[in-house]
Amino acid sequence: MKGRLERNSAAVVAGVRTCALPSWLNHISPDGASRLIHAFGVLSRPGERMSSARAVEVPSPDEMAVIVERGLARVGSMLGQLSEEIQTLRLLVYEPGLLRLAKQGVEAADQETARQLLKMLDGGASDPLRHGPRRGGRPAKGQLELFDRVEG
């Protein structure tokens, strides 16, 4: 993906080491993988906040290559970490992106993977979807949550 995003992709692909997703992500869709990697790589420093305008803007190919590289490194390192280290990593993850994937992923495996990652980042909370994003900001204004709470 990194090679395809760089300007001279034909020359770059030959010299770039292949960087595969961790094996525990092989079961998710390409859409889920790209959204997950984006959520892990879009923030450049701990606790950084994203404006709603920045969240929907399309990054340049160079910016996207940096996001992908950073996201793959963070996702790849997550499994071998202790819970205290995962809490530090939590400050580098764009949680609203993971929450959207957990609620609206195109496949059930995408949604479940995002839920499990949110649970790991939260230290094992029972249901990360009930609490919403933890770091400041207003809750989403979408109406889907209204219908989720209606009981039959």
Secondary structure, DSSP 8 states (H G I E B T S, - for coil): -HHHHSTTHHHHHHHS------GGGTTS-HHHHHHHHHHHHS--STT----HHHHHS---HHHHHHHHHHHHHHHHHHTT--HHHHHHHHTTS-HHHHHHHHHH-SSHHHHHHHHHHHHHHTTS-S-HHHH--SSSS-----SHHHHHS---
